[in-house]
Each structure stands twice: as structure tokens, then as C-alpha cells.
Amino acid sequence: MVGIDIDRESFDEAEHEPFLQRLFASLRAIRTLLERPGFGEGAPSIGAELELNLIDSAGRPARCNEAVLKHAANPRLALELNQFNLEINSTPVDLTGAPFTAIGDELRTILDTTQVAAAHHGARLVPVGILPTLSTQDVLTHAMTDRPRYRALSNKLREMRGGPFRVRINGIEPIEMGCDAVTLEGAATSLQLHLRSDPSRFADIYNAAQIATAPALAVASNSPFFLGHRLWDETRIALFKQAVDARTDRVRAGWPPPRVSFGHGWVRRGALELFAEAVSLHHPLLPAVSDEDPEAVVAAGGVPGLEELRLHCGTIWRWNRPVYDATAGGHIRIELRALPAGPTVVDMMANAAFLLGLTLGLAPKVYRMVAQLPFECARHNFYRAAQDGLNARLLWPCEAPPSPRPEPVMSLIARLLDTAYEGLIDAGVDSSEASVLLDVIRNRCETGTTGAHWQRHAHLVLEDQLGSRADALHELVNHYCTNVHRGQPVHEWPLLS
């Protein structure tokens, strides 16, 4: 959640109208900014946010994020929704040279120092999409981090829903449960990437990201368990969507749309479309109004903070969403939110390189691809990739009709690696960096070993040996953490036997 800091838990209905008027003023201001010569132009840059789990010596969630944050005293660390979550915010870097090495080195340094801080409180850090040892008690209301903004968000969404949040996920072992707060969302941890885009190229790059996300998600999957149930390869996608769904069961299949979504269509002109859509389609949750008059700031030649718009958009969780930032003269970024946390820093940087490279490599020809791939097919691909991982079949655009056509994702990725490499090289990434990281993706496909695959295999072996699902999952986490500490990519991890 970005923008204005929230220091209270409830808002009066009368506060919504001035907030809504400020949102409309923000849209007018950003329209003027986007028409300003040179606004947002500059060298492409990237940044990352990594969400983490804190666990105790038994591999169970450790609810001590505030104590660890205080002990670590690192401005790059932040609290997250649940008490067993922390987030690392990397320093943005230019996309040229070796950006993934720079981000990876920073993540390792912060992970190492935070591990030391966590140890003082009997905890360890683990990057994984969903912690396999979570129990129902770990994700109920009392697990929420003690901050007014989290309680305000949870209270408003529950009020709109008119009852508890419900999660229903099909899979090998389907699950259905309810919760009175949005704490279920904190069970899903991710690696979020930020790519700065020139406004003139935003539509092409954004649409390319929408297409690229499905194969990147399939090969990055790392969330096969939730509350002891074997579900999707990337269960986090289904969990997050439902964990903050304010719609009643009666209207879930219709309108209004969910606040977590893949989107509603291809972008035709630019970022303003998505900001306007966010304002039009979704009721404000936290109507805190700042003192800034954004249109007056723009009229005076300045760059407004647009805090209300940033706050509102921070409560609408598109898997790829636009971000406005007033720093460095103002610019627009694309936040790519679909990748899971973990397993290792090498794996995460390889996932980032593949997704960003493929996005940039597809962007020059995306105007043809959107004609060959109906948006509903792109949405279909996203959820099939999340459910089936490397076993998915995706609908992919092709030059000769009929388009699109289904293709096994592993053969598709093998072909797309060249496109990702070209995208990275054209952006100025060193060839050696691009090759090394994309080779991780290639080897993962050739071995069929994603984080999700490794976890599933380890669980089957351990449950057979130990005779207990709970004991097997606890031991799985211990083996997982040992391999994370060694730092080798997941396709090189030994399979348990």
C-alpha cells in the first residue's frame, strides 16, 4: 500500500466524496503531466520487492516481524500484513550492465544481516511462495501486524463483503475455509519487479508483460501447498485473489470486478487508461485526503505527489499494474507482481531476467500479437500456468490462422528464451549476465524441476518415511531452508529419496 500513511481504522461515509473528487483531479493532473514534453523519459531502470516468511526452529511461522525489523534497523526492510512477514525493498538500478547481479547482491546482503537479527528472536527467514507449515491458526485475525492501515483495510473490505472472507481452491486436495480478516493474503509472498517505462512505450510494454507473465509464472512456480493441502503449482495466485475479495458470493461471477485481477482488456494508448479504470471500477477503501491540490501543482510547472491516486491504486491488486512516482522528475513504472518468492536469490534473479527480457523482447511486435491473442486467452494462460506449472498448455499467438494455438509450455519456453535474451541485450544488459540467468531457466525446464516440483517430490518421500503429513511438511521446510542457504538454483537441489 502506497501513498498517504493511514493512522486510523475507520472512515465516515462523508469522507468518500471529497476523496473521490481528489481522484478525478488526480486523473486530470496526470493527463496533463503525460502531455508535458519529456515527462517520464529516461533510462530504463528496475527495482524489486521481496516478501519473506519468518519461521521458528521447527519450521513454523514466527510472529516477530516488528522485533526483527527494529533489531535489523535497515531502511530497506519493511513490515508486511502478517506478523510472520517482512519485505525487502531493493535499490532501483539502471537496466544496463549487470542489474540482476546488483539487485541479487543487495538482496543477499540484506538477507544475511536480517538473518542475524532474526536469530536473536529465535527465528529464520525463508523465501517461499506459501510456507508449507502454515496452519489455520496462523492466518486468522490475531496474526495481523499491529498497524491501523492493515486493520482499516481489513475492516472496510469485510464491511463491503458483509461477512467473512471465503477461500475455495480446487486441486489435488481441494480446500474451503473462511476468515474474518484479510490475513489469508499474508500467506502469499512474492517477488515484485518494477520496470520504469517511457510513457510513449507504456502500452506496448504493458501488453507484452501481460503476455509474458504466463510462461514466466509456469517456470517460476513455488507454492504447491496451503494449510497442508496439495493444490496448484502456484496456489498463491488463487489464494491472493480470494483473500481480499470484497464481493459477496452472489455476485462473484458478475459485476463488480474483483480487486485482484489479471485485467479487463489490452491497453490501447497508455497508462492513463489503467489509472482511470481503477478510479471508475472500484470503490475507495481508505479515503484519506492530503493537503495537496494536484492540478495547481501541475499548473505551476511542478510534479504532484498524487497521494490519493497512489493510495487508491495500492488497494487494487492487478497482477501487472501501473505505478506513478513523483521522484526524479516524475515517472511511470510497471509493477509485475505475479512471481513467487524463492527458492534462492539465483532463482529469483533468473525469473526476473526471463520475465523482463521476454517483456522487452515481445514489446516491438506486440501490436500484432494482441490481434492474434484475444485478451480472454491471455487471462486463461495466466491461470493455467498458475495451476499446472510446467505441465500447462498455453494458447499462443501465431502468424497463420487460426490463432492462437495450444502449445506445451516447456516447448514454448525453450523457444522464447531467445526472445528474452534479445530483449535483455537490446536494453543494454551484459551478454554474460543474460546468458547465465537464462541458462537457469533452460536447465529448470530440461530437468522439470521448479520449486513447486521439488516441494511436491520431497513431501511424498518424507510423508512415506515419517507417516505423518504434518511431520513431513515440517521436515520439508528444514530441507528447503538448507538448500536455500547453500544458494544453488533449485534445479541443482538433490531430490530426496
N, C-alpha and C positions, 0 to 999 in steps of 0.2 A: 504494500500500500504506500503510495507516494503522495506528496503534496503537503497540505496543512496537517500539523500534528493534532491529534484528537485527544483531548484531556477530559472528556465526559462520556457517559454511557448512553445518554438518550437525547433526543431532539424533539421539539414541538413540531406539529404539522405546519404551523405558521411559518416555520423557518425554511420550508421547502421552496416556496415561491421565489423569495429573493435569491436563493441558491440557483434555482433553475434559470432565472433571468441572468445571473452571472455566467452560467454555462453558455447561454446564447451569445452573450457579449464576448466570451472567450472564443467562440467559433468565428465571430466576425473579426476579432483581432488576429486570429491565426490565419484567416483567409488573407488579410492584408499583409501579414508577415510573409506568407508564401509567395505573394506577388512582388515583394521587395527584392530588387536586383541583388544577387549574391547571397541571399539569406540561406543558411544551412549548407552552403557549399564548402567543400574542404576534403582533405584526405580521408579515405575510409578508415574507420577505427573499430575496434571490438573490445568488449568487456564481458565479464562473466559473473554470475551469482551462483554460488554452490550452497545448497541446503544440506544439512548434516543431522545425523542422529547421535544422541548421547546414550551410551549403554553402560551397564554395571559389569562386574566381573563375571556374571552368569549370562551375559548377552541380552539382558532385559533392559527396557528403557530406563534411563536415569534422569529423573526430573530435577535437573540442577542447572539449567541454562543460565539463569541470572548470576549464580555464584561463579560459574566458569567464565562468563563474559566479564565480570568485574575483576577476576583474577588475571585474565589474559590481558586486559587493558589495551586492546588493539582496535583502532578506529575502523578497521576493515571488517570487524566482526559485528554482527547484529543479532538481536533476539528474533525468534520466529514464533509462530502461533502457539505451539505446544511447548511445555516445559522441558521436553527432551530434544528440542530442535535448536540449532544455531545456523546462521548464514554467513558465508564469506563473500564480500563484495570486492572483486579484483580491481586493480588499477587499469583504466582503459589504455590501450596501446594502439599505435598505428598498425594497419594490416600488412604493411610491407615488412620485409626481412623475416624475422623468426618470431611472430607474435604469439604463437602457441607455446613456444618454449618460454617466453617471458611470462605468460599467464600461468603456465604449469609450474614454473619455478616459484612464483609468488604463492600459488596455492599450497605447494609443498611446505614452504617456509611457515605459512600461517597454520597449516595443519599440524606441523611439528610443535610449534610453540603452544598452540591451543591444546594439543595432547598433553603437554606438560601441565598446563593449568587444570585440565580435566582430571588428571591423575591425583591432584591434591584433593579432589572431591570424590574419589573412588570411581571415576568414570573414564570411558574411552570414546573416541569419535569413530563413526563408521559411515562412509558414503554408500548408500544403497537406496534404490527407488522406494521400497517399502521394507521396513525392518521385519524379518520373518517371525520374530519372537513377540510381536505385539499381541496383547490380549484385549478383550473388550474393555476392561477397566482402564487400560492405558489411553483410550481415546474418548473417554466420557468428559463431561463438563469440567471436572476438577483438574484435568490435565492442561487446561488453557493457561498460557503465560499471563501473569497478573498485570495487564495493561488496559486502560479504558478503551482504547481504539478496538482491541480484539473483542471485548465484551459488547461494545456498541455495534460492531458489525454483526456479531452473532445474534444479538437481541433483535436487530432490525430484520435480518433475514428470516429468523424464526417467526417474528410477528407477521411478516408478509406471507409466509407459508401457512400459518395458522396451526402449527403443531410441530412435532419433532421432525428432524431430517431423516429420510429413509434411504438406504442403500440396498440395491438389488443387483447383483453381478452374477451372470451365468459363467460357467467354466467347468472344469473337471469336477469340482466340488462347489456348486453354487452357494451363494451366501445372501442372506437378507437380515438386516438389522436396522435399528433406529437409534437416534442420539438427539439430545436436547440442545446441542451446541454445534458449531462448525468445527469442532476439534477433530472430526474424522479427516478433515482436509490436511491437518498437520501430519498425518501418517504418510502422506505422499511427498517425497523430497526429490528435487530436480536440479539439473544444471541448466541455468537460463543464460542465453547468449544475447548480447546487444550488438547490433550491426548498424553503424551510422550510415545513412543514405542521403545522397543529394536529393532534394525534393523532386527534381526533374526525372529522376530514375526510380522514384519510390514505387510506383505501380508495377513496373516490370520486376523489380527485385522482390517486392512483397508477394506477387503472384508466383514467382519462381520458388520462393520459400514455401509457399503452400503446397506446391507440387513435390518439392524435395523432402519435405518433412516425413512423409510416409516411409520411403526406403531407409532414411536415416534412423527413424524410430525403430524399425524392424531389426536392424543390425545392432542397435544400442540397448535392446530390451533388458531390464534388470529388476523386474518387480513381479515375480510369479506367485507370491503368497500374500494373503491378507487374513489376519486373525486365524492362522493355521489352515486356511482353505487354499487349495491349489486352483488358481483361476487363470487369468490371462498372462501372456508373456510380459506385458506391460500393464498390469492391473491398475497402476496409478492413474491411467487416463480415465478409466471408468469411475474409479473412486472419487477423484477430484471433481469430476463433472457433477456427480450426485451429492457430494458432501456439502456444497453451498447452493443447492438448487432451492430457490425460494418459491417455486411454483408448486401448487397443490397437485396431488396425483391425478386429479380430474382433468387438468389442462396440460399435463406434461407432453402429450402428443400433439398439441396445437400451439396456440399463441398465448402469452408472450414467449419469446425465445429464452433459453437458459442463459445464465450469466457466464457460464463456462461453455464455450463452443468453438468449433473449427471455423465459424464464419457463415456468411449468408450469400456469398457470391464473389466473383472476381472483381478486383479493384480496376476501375476503368481510367481514372485520371490521377488520383494521388491520395495522400494521407488524409486530407480534409474529409473525404468520403467516410472514412472509418471513425474519425472523431465525431462527425455529425450523426452517424449511425448510433454510436454509443450514447449520445445525448437523447436521441429520438426514441430509441427502443427500450431504454432501461430507466426505471425509477431511481432517483438518487437515494443512497442509503445513509450517507453521513453529510448532511447539508451545512457544513461549517464554511462561513463566508469570510474571506480575508478583507483587508482594507484597500487592496489594490483595485484601481479602475483600469482594466487591461486595454480598453480602447484609447483611453487618454495616454497611456504609456506608449502605445504604438504611434499615436498621432504626434507625439513629441520626438519620435525617432528612436525610442528605446525598445527594449525586448522585455515583455512582461513575463512574470512567473507562471501565470495561468494556473494558479494553485487549485482552484475549484475543478478545472477540467482534468488536471492530473490526478486529483483525489478521486473524482468520479470514475475515470478510466481505470484507476487502480482497483476498483471493485467490479470490473468486468474482465473476466479472465479468458480472453481469446488465447488459443494455443500459439498463435503468432499475432502480436498486437503492436500498434504504433505507440511510440513514446515521444512526447515533446519535452525538450530540455532547454532551459534558458541560458545555460552556461556556454562559454566560448562563443558568444555572439548569437546563441540560439541555434538549435538543430533538431532534426527528426531522426529517431532510431527505430529499428525493427527489433522487438524483443521476441526471440524464439524460445518458447517455453516448454517444448514437448520432450526434451531429452531427460532421462533419469539421472540421478546422482550415481556415481560409481561406475564400475568397481574401483579402478585405480586412476590416478591422475593421467597416466599414459592413455588409458582407455577413453577417458573423458575428453582429452585433447584430440584424440583421433576422431571421436564422434563429432566434436566441434569442427574440425578441419573438413570432414566429409560433408556435413550439413552446410557449412558456409561456402565451401568450394563448389558444391553442387548447385546451391542457390545462385551464386555468381556465374557459374558456367551455363546455367539454363536461362538466365535473365535475357541475354541478347536475342534468343529465339522464342521467348515465352509468348509473344503476341500470336505466334502460330499455334503453340501448344494449347492455349486456352480455347481456341476454336476446335481443337481435336479432343479435348477432355472436358466434358460438362462438369460444372462445379460439384454436382452431387457425386460424381465418380471420384473426384479428389477427396471429398469427405469420406466416401466409402473406403478409399485406400487407407486413410488415416486410422480408422477404427479396425480395419482388417490387420494392419501392421501391428497395432497395439495388442490385438487378441492373439494373433498367430505367430508373431515374430518372424524368424527366417523361414517358417513354413507357409507364410502368406502368399497369396496370388494377388497381384495388383493390376488394376486397369491402367494401361499406359498408352499415351498418345502415339499415333503413328501417321506417317505421311499418306499412305494408301488407305482408302476407306475399306471396310468400316473401321472407325476409330472411336474409342480406344479398344485395345485388346488385352485380355488377361495374360499375365506373364509371371512365372515363379520369381519371387523377389530376389532369390540368390543369383539367378542368371541376370536379372535386371541390374543388380548392384555391380556385378562383375563388369558390365558394360558401362555403367555410369561412373565408375572410378576414373576413367579418362576425362570425362566431362568435369568432374570435381577437381582433378589435377589442373586442367586448363583454366578453370575459374580462379584457383589459387595463384597460379603463375601470372595470369593477366592482372591480378590485383597487386602483384609485387612480392608475393611470398617466395622465400628462397626455395629452389627446387629440391634441395636436400630435405628441408623440413616437410614439404608437401609429400615427398616420396615416402619418408619414414612413417609418417602418420597414416597415410592412405594404405600402406602395406599392412598396418594393424587391422584395418577394416577388411582388406583382402584375405588375410590369414584367418580372421574370425569367420568369414563366410566359408572358406575352404574347410575349416575344421568343424563348422556348425556350432561353435562354442560361443554363445553370448553369456552375459551374466545370468540371464534367466535360465538358460540351458544348464549352466554349471550348478546353479542352486537346485534345480529340479533333480538332477542326477545325484548330487550329494545327499539330498533329502531321502531319496529312495534307498540308497545304500545305508544311510545311518538309521533310518526307521527299521530296516530289516535287521540291522545289527543290534539296535537298542530296544526294539519292540514298543517304542512309545513315540507318538507324534511330537509331543512337547519336548522330550529329551533330544530327539533328532533335530528339531529346529534350533534348539539352544546350541547343540554341538556344531550344526551347520554354520551358525554365526561365528563361532570361535574359529573354525577353519577359514571362513571368509575373511575375517579380520587378519589372520596370519598371512594370507595371500596378499591382502591389501598392503600390509606393512612391507612385504618383500618388494612390491612395486612392479612386478611383471604384469603385462597385459593378460586379460582373462583367458585368451586362447592358449596361453602357455601354462595355465594353472594345472596341476596334476588332478586328474579325475579320481575321486575316491573309489576304492574297491574293497 
